[in-house]
Amino acid sequence: MKNFLKNIIIAFLVFLALASFFAMWQTPIYRPEEISLSEVAKLINQEEVKKIQVEGNDLKIELKNDKPKKAKKEAESSLSESLKNYNIQPEKLAKVEIKIEEKSGLAYWLGNILPFLIPFVFIVIFIYLMSRSVQRQNLRAMMFGQSSARKYEAKGKKRITFRDVAGIREAKEELWEVVEFLKNPKKFIQLGAQIPKGVLLVGPPGTGKTLLAKAVANEADVPFFSISGSEFVEMFVGVGASRVRDLFNKAKRSAPCIVFIDEIDAVGRQRGAGLGGSHDEREQTLNQILTEMDGFEPNTGVIIISATNRPDVLDPALLRPGRFDRRIVLYLPDVKEREEIIKIHSRGKPFSVDLSVKRLALRTPGFSGADLKNLMNEAAILAARRNKKKISMQDCLDSIEKVILGPERKSSVMSEEEKKIAAYHEAGHAVCAHFLPHTDPVQKVSIVSRGFAAGYTLKLPERERHFRAKAEFLDELVVLLAGYTTEEKIFGEVTTGATSDLREATKLARKLVTEYGMSEKLGPMTFGQKEELIFLGREIAEQRDYSEEIAKKIDEEVQYFIGEARKKAEEIIGKNKEKLEKVARALLSDEVLEKEDFEKIVGKKIT
């Protein structure tokens, strides 16, 4: 309907422009006054006529001292015969320039036929545009079941290879076999080997699953088809299955090639768990994917690479040998891999001499590759906002805080009383974290609002940690409750500023009991089985596999952990109250304390 109205408007404007043009062409700017033939004779006798132009029976009269006139002569006679009847003096007529012009055939036809031709042409154009619009709609309807997979064949500088993917060494080694098969399949076929039909990339968001799939295609120099799992599913049953068939047909015609299905969990979830039974559109699409992957002949050269961060919800038939029989897990990068990733995303950016890539890598534990790319981009934006020619180390450090906590809320102005509460609250967190043996060193303390936080204490580990002990969790509980305890001890009451700390502390204490098996009373057991209700999206249901008596003991243990952490926080704050006061005063004065300034007040951390 939108295109139809657009075509009508365009056709109308074209017609209006043509009509205006011919109207101007046929209608002169000045229209001469029409006079009779007798008046023409009178003007000739008075010697006021300079020139007469004859076009058929029309006379265009040019006067010496007046505007042009027009007249008509008799059709049966010439101009001279017509003027003789009005007693024109021959010598006066001889002084007038008479020019006779014959009307051209083209001008005649244009003048007579064009007024009828223009509306006809307009009608033809209108019908053509209408039929074209209808054909386009019909074509869309016919293409509804076709795959919307995009085909990439990167060349030149845009070509992504394994060199552009830092870290994930094991994943690249696994995928190099796929590259070798696509380059030289005879090497494997001679030995009777069959390359996996499907490779499933599993990992948290931003770890480089899509980037890795593109790198495989470019290393092998083969076409790369990319599509998202959600693009298969439509409200009409059978459309998704049709698109799957079309995608695999395209892939077979372009073999050897790689088909990349991103977020396959959108269509590959376990069957029979939806409200629509086993016949809904999503399950029909999954059935077609399973059939197509089974239908591949050995070593056809079509390899399916899929990515997901939820392998636990995928249908078992999708993961069995012969389909997605190779699973490659991508983890968050460690400190060395983060260093490599930062170097890649630093290409083409001017940095000052003080930049330390190693220090940035240490400051960003838990960052994915996408997070690090965003970090370097934020640093460049921040440097440009500060009118710098080069990106400094401070720009990068400020960007880390922006990525973790959000931008500074400079418009948020706290009262002096609120500022004092925030200063003591953060000082409590920082002092407890500093004097506990199993906590990370304090890097920065601030009462400048960022995101939803009125202030923050930034702690970062000095080394990569893959396992955590119970003592570390207990010290973390103390740090979380330190702000709450400090407010209560200094001001005699608590505020809502500790709400998020209490929520995190309660969550951590419950995990110690129900998930980590670190409760001495309940022993090495886990409690509660969490299951995802697939048809409700992200809704999580917990199946209680314990009695009411155990539930009561769980609550008691959670309260015990919280209570012990609170006592420990009170003890540390009581012993170091003088240092706490100094840290709070420094925050009220400067608003921000870096690690060096903080350690000048409290001393070096003893581990």
Solvent accessible surface area in square Angstrom, and as a share of the most:
residue,aa,sasa,rsa
1,M,158,0.71
2,K,177,0.75
3,N,40,0.21
4,F,56,0.23
5,L,89,0.44
6,K,124,0.53
7,N,24,0.12
8,I,58,0.29
9,I,102,0.52
10,I,80,0.41
11,A,2,0.01
12,F,109,0.45
13,L,100,0.50
14,V,67,0.38
15,F,61,0.25
16,L,89,0.44
17,A,64,0.50
18,L,70,0.35
19,A,40,0.31
20,S,54,0.35
21,F,121,0.50
22,F,43,0.18
23,A,56,0.43
24,M,151,0.68
25,W,131,0.46
26,Q,95,0.42
27,T,66,0.38
28,P,79,0.49
29,I,188,0.95
30,Y,103,0.39
31,R,169,0.62
32,P,36,0.23
33,E,99,0.44
34,E,101,0.46
35,I,20,0.10
36,S,56,0.36
37,L,16,0.08
38,S,53,0.34
39,E,81,0.36
40,V,0,0.00
41,A,3,0.03
42,K,122,0.52
43,L,30,0.15
44,I,0,0.00
45,N,43,0.22
46,Q,93,0.41
47,E,66,0.29
48,E,73,0.33
49,V,4,0.02
50,K,110,0.47
51,K,48,0.20
52,I,0,0.00
53,Q,36,0.16
54,V,8,0.05
55,E,59,0.27
56,G,55,0.53
57,N,63,0.32
58,D,63,0.33
59,L,1,0.00
60,K,105,0.45
61,I,2,0.01
62,E,72,0.32
63,L,14,0.07
64,K,115,0.49
65,N,146,0.75
66,D,85,0.44
67,K,125,0.53
68,P,60,0.37
69,K,31,0.13
70,K,72,0.31
71,A,3,0.02
72,K,120,0.51
73,K,30,0.13
74,E,78,0.35
75,A,72,0.56
76,E,163,0.73
77,S,25,0.16
78,S,56,0.36
79,L,13,0.06
80,S,53,0.34
81,E,95,0.42
82,S,0,0.00
83,L,0,0.00
84,K,144,0.61
85,N,107,0.55
86,Y,84,0.32
87,N,128,0.66
88,I,18,0.09
89,Q,80,0.36
90,P,104,0.65
91,E,101,0.45
92,K,41,0.17
93,L,33,0.17
94,A,86,0.67
95,K,139,0.59
96,V,13,0.08
97,E,99,0.44
98,I,70,0.36
99,K,94,0.40
100,I,122,0.62
101,E,60,0.27
102,E,158,0.71
103,K,147,0.62
104,S,64,0.41
105,G,46,0.45
106,L,127,0.63
107,A,38,0.29
108,Y,111,0.42
109,W,146,0.51
110,L,59,0.29
111,G,34,0.33
112,N,69,0.35
113,I,72,0.36
114,L,20,0.10
115,P,67,0.42
116,F,158,0.66
117,L,78,0.39
118,I,25,0.13
119,P,58,0.36
120,F,125,0.52
121,V,60,0.35
122,F,56,0.23
123,I,91,0.46
124,V,73,0.42
125,I,64,0.33
126,F,64,0.27
127,I,105,0.53
128,Y,126,0.48
129,L,27,0.14
130,M,63,0.28
131,S,46,0.30
132,R,120,0.44
133,S,8,0.05
134,V,81,0.47
135,Q,120,0.54
136,R,77,0.28
137,Q,75,0.33
138,N,86,0.44
139,L,105,0.52
140,R,136,0.50
141,A,72,0.56
142,M,155,0.69
143,M,94,0.42
144,F,78,0.32
145,G,19,0.18
146,Q,82,0.37
147,S,9,0.06
148,S,58,0.37
149,A,16,0.13
150,R,107,0.39
151,K,99,0.42
152,Y,88,0.34
153,E,109,0.49
154,A,32,0.25
155,K,163,0.69
156,G,63,0.61
157,K,209,0.89
158,K,169,0.72
159,R,77,0.28
160,I,42,0.21
161,T,32,0.18
162,F,23,0.10
163,R,211,0.77
164,D,40,0.21
165,V,5,0.03
166,A,16,0.13
167,G,3,0.03
168,I,21,0.11
169,R,108,0.39
170,E,122,0.55
171,A,4,0.03
172,K,42,0.18
173,E,122,0.55
174,E,73,0.33
175,L,0,0.00
176,W,96,0.34
177,E,69,0.31
178,V,0,0.00
179,V,0,0.00
180,E,54,0.24
181,F,3,0.01
182,L,12,0.06
183,K,114,0.48
184,N,72,0.37
185,P,49,0.31
186,K,142,0.60
187,K,101,0.43
188,F,34,0.14
189,I,83,0.42
190,Q,148,0.66
191,L,153,0.76
192,G,64,0.61
193,A,38,0.30
194,Q,121,0.54
195,I,20,0.10
196,P,17,0.11
197,K,45,0.19
198,G,0,0.00
199,V,0,0.00
200,L,1,0.01
201,L,0,0.00
202,V,13,0.08
203,G,6,0.06
204,P,51,0.32
205,P,92,0.58
206,G,27,0.26
207,T,13,0.08
208,G,20,0.19
209,K,18,0.08
210,T,52,0.30
211,L,68,0.34
212,L,0,0.00
213,A,0,0.00
214,K,62,0.26
215,A,0,0.00
216,V,0,0.00
217,A,1,0.00
218,N,16,0.08
219,E,35,0.16
220,A,7,0.05
221,D,106,0.55
222,V,17,0.10
223,P,24,0.15
224,F,6,0.02
225,F,8,0.03
226,S,14,0.09
227,I,2,0.01
228,S,27,0.18
229,G,0,0.00
230,S,68,0.44
231,E,47,0.21
232,F,0,0.00
233,V,54,0.31
234,E,55,0.25
235,M,159,0.71
236,F,106,0.44
237,V,97,0.56
238,G,30,0.28
239,V,16,0.09
240,G,0,0.00
241,A,11,0.08
242,S,31,0.20
243,R,26,0.10
244,V,0,0.00
245,R,105,0.38
246,D,29,0.15
247,L,0,0.00
248,F,0,0.00
249,N,70,0.36
250,K,53,0.22
251,A,0,0.00
252,K,90,0.38
253,R,177,0.65
254,S,27,0.18
255,A,39,0.30
256,P,63,0.39
257,C,0,0.00
258,I,0,0.00
259,V,1,0.00
260,F,1,0.00
261,I,0,0.00
262,D,36,0.19
263,E,70,0.31
264,I,1,0.00
265,D,15,0.08
266,A,36,0.28
267,V,0,0.00
268,G,0,0.00
269,R,41,0.15
270,Q,86,0.38
271,R,88,0.32
272,G,56,0.54
273,A,36,0.28
274,G,17,0.16
275,L,148,0.74
276,G,49,0.47
277,G,36,0.35
278,S,61,0.39
279,H,136,0.61
280,D,39,0.20
281,E,13,0.06
282,R,35,0.13
283,E,1,0.01
284,Q,60,0.27
285,T,0,0.00
286,L,0,0.00
287,N,53,0.27
288,Q,29,0.13
289,I,1,0.00
290,L,9,0.05
291,T,86,0.50
292,E,25,0.11
293,M,0,0.00
294,D,64,0.33
295,G,51,0.49
296,F,10,0.04
297,E,125,0.56
298,P,83,0.52
299,N,48,0.25
300,T,51,0.30
301,G,10,0.10
302,V,5,0.03
303,I,1,0.01
304,I,1,0.00
305,I,0,0.00
306,S,0,0.00
307,A,0,0.00
308,T,0,0.00
309,N,52,0.27
310,R,75,0.28
311,P,33,0.21
312,D,104,0.54
313,V,9,0.05
314,L,8,0.04
315,D,6,0.03
316,P,87,0.55
317,A,25,0.19
318,L,0,0.00
319,L,42,0.21
320,R,95,0.35
321,P,108,0.68
322,G,26,0.25
323,R,23,0.08
324,F,5,0.02
325,D,61,0.32
326,R,53,0.19
327,R,124,0.45
328,I,8,0.04
329,V,67,0.39
330,L,0,0.00
331,Y,161,0.61
332,L,76,0.38
333,P,13,0.08
334,D,46,0.24
335,V,34,0.20
336,K,139,0.59
337,E,18,0.08
338,R,3,0.01
339,E,43,0.19
340,E,66,0.30
341,I,15,0.08
342,I,0,0.00
343,K,114,0.48
344,I,32,0.16
345,H,43,0.19
346,S,18,0.11
347,R,148,0.54
348,G,87,0.84
349,K,60,0.25
350,P,75,0.47
351,F,39,0.16
352,S,31,0.20
353,V,153,0.88
354,D,84,0.44
355,L,36,0.18
356,S,42,0.27
357,V,31,0.18
358,K,129,0.55
359,R,104,0.38
360,L,0,0.00
361,A,0,0.00
362,L,66,0.33
363,R,17,0.06
364,T,0,0.00
365,P,40,0.25
366,G,49,0.48
367,F,16,0.07
368,S,5,0.04
369,G,16,0.15
370,A,54,0.42
371,D,52,0.27
372,L,0,0.00
373,K,121,0.51
374,N,65,0.33
375,L,0,0.00
376,M,1,0.00
377,N,71,0.36
378,E,34,0.15
379,A,0,0.00
380,A,28,0.21
381,I,77,0.39
382,L,23,0.11
383,A,3,0.03
384,A,69,0.53
385,R,153,0.56
386,R,102,0.37
387,N,138,0.71
388,K,82,0.35
389,K,187,0.79
390,K,111,0.47
391,I,8,0.04
392,S,18,0.12
393,M,9,0.04
394,Q,84,0.37
395,D,0,0.00
396,C,0,0.00
397,L,13,0.07
398,D,19,0.10
399,S,1,0.00
400,I,0,0.00
401,E,2,0.01
402,K,50,0.21
403,V,44,0.25
404,I,77,0.39
405,L,52,0.26
406,G,16,0.15
407,P,80,0.50
408,E,73,0.33
409,R,94,0.34
410,K,166,0.70
411,S,109,0.70
412,S,44,0.28
413,V,135,0.78
414,M,47,0.21
415,S,61,0.39
416,E,137,0.62
417,E,102,0.46
418,E,92,0.41
419,K,42,0.18
420,K,83,0.35
421,I,32,0.16
422,A,11,0.09
423,A,0,0.00
424,Y,15,0.06
425,H,13,0.06
426,E,13,0.06
427,A,0,0.00
428,G,0,0.00
429,H,15,0.07
430,A,0,0.00
431,V,0,0.00
432,C,0,0.00
433,A,0,0.00
434,H,7,0.03
435,F,72,0.30
436,L,2,0.01
437,P,73,0.46
438,H,87,0.39
439,T,12,0.07
440,D,25,0.13
441,P,13,0.08
442,V,5,0.03
443,Q,23,0.10
444,K,14,0.06
445,V,0,0.00
446,S,0,0.00
447,I,4,0.02
448,V,31,0.18
449,S,6,0.04
450,R,13,0.05
451,G,21,0.20
452,F,218,0.91
453,A,31,0.24
454,A,47,0.36
455,G,10,0.10
456,Y,16,0.06
457,T,29,0.17
458,L,15,0.07
459,K,46,0.20
460,L,13,0.06
461,P,30,0.19
462,E,110,0.49
463,R,168,0.61
464,E,60,0.27
465,R,78,0.28
466,H,151,0.67
467,F,181,0.76
468,R,102,0.37
469,A,57,0.44
470,K,59,0.25
471,A,40,0.31
472,E,27,0.12
473,F,20,0.08
474,L,60,0.30
475,D,15,0.08
476,E,40,0.18
477,L,0,0.00
478,V,6,0.03
479,V,6,0.04
480,L,29,0.14
481,L,4,0.02
482,A,0,0.00
483,G,0,0.00
484,Y,43,0.16
485,T,2,0.01
486,T,0,0.00
487,E,1,0.00
488,E,59,0.26
489,K,99,0.42
490,I,45,0.23
491,F,59,0.25
492,G,64,0.62
493,E,120,0.54
494,V,59,0.34
495,T,56,0.32
496,T,121,0.70
497,G,52,0.50
498,A,1,0.01
499,T,65,0.38
500,S,61,0.39
501,D,23,0.12
502,L,63,0.32
503,R,135,0.49
504,E,82,0.37
505,A,0,0.00
506,T,63,0.37
507,K,101,0.43
508,L,24,0.12
509,A,0,0.00
510,R,99,0.36
511,K,71,0.30
512,L,0,0.00
513,V,0,0.00
514,T,18,0.11
515,E,77,0.35
516,Y,90,0.34
517,G,20,0.19
518,M,44,0.19
519,S,3,0.02
520,E,157,0.70
521,K,161,0.68
522,L,19,0.09
523,G,17,0.17
524,P,128,0.81
525,M,107,0.48
526,T,90,0.53
527,F,15,0.06
528,G,20,0.19
529,Q,96,0.43
530,K,133,0.56
531,E,92,0.41
532,E,31,0.14
533,L,58,0.29
534,I,29,0.15
535,F,90,0.38
536,L,95,0.47
537,G,35,0.33
538,R,223,0.81
539,E,93,0.42
540,I,94,0.48
541,A,39,0.30
542,E,90,0.41
543,Q,99,0.44
544,R,117,0.43
545,D,78,0.41
546,Y,46,0.18
547,S,60,0.39
548,E,128,0.57
549,E,114,0.51
550,I,45,0.23
551,A,19,0.15
552,K,133,0.56
553,K,85,0.36
554,I,2,0.01
555,D,64,0.33
556,E,79,0.35
557,E,6,0.03
558,V,8,0.05
559,Q,128,0.57
560,Y,120,0.46
561,F,10,0.04
562,I,40,0.20
563,G,29,0.28
564,E,74,0.33
565,A,6,0.04
566,R,82,0.30
567,K,129,0.55
568,K,84,0.35
569,A,0,0.00
570,E,68,0.31
571,E,83,0.37
572,I,14,0.07
573,I,0,0.00
574,G,40,0.39
575,K,156,0.66
576,N,23,0.12
577,K,91,0.38
578,E,122,0.55
579,K,69,0.29
580,L,0,0.00
581,E,42,0.19
582,K,86,0.37
583,V,0,0.00
584,A,0,0.00
585,R,132,0.48
586,A,19,0.15
587,L,0,0.00
588,L,56,0.28
589,S,88,0.57
590,D,91,0.47
591,E,66,0.30
592,V,48,0.28
593,L,6,0.03
594,E,56,0.25
595,K,53,0.22
596,E,108,0.48
597,D,59,0.31
598,F,1,0.01
599,E,24,0.11
600,K,167,0.71
601,I,44,0.22
602,V,7,0.04
603,G,32,0.30
604,K,158,0.67
605,K,31,0.13
606,I,152,0.77
607,T,128,0.74
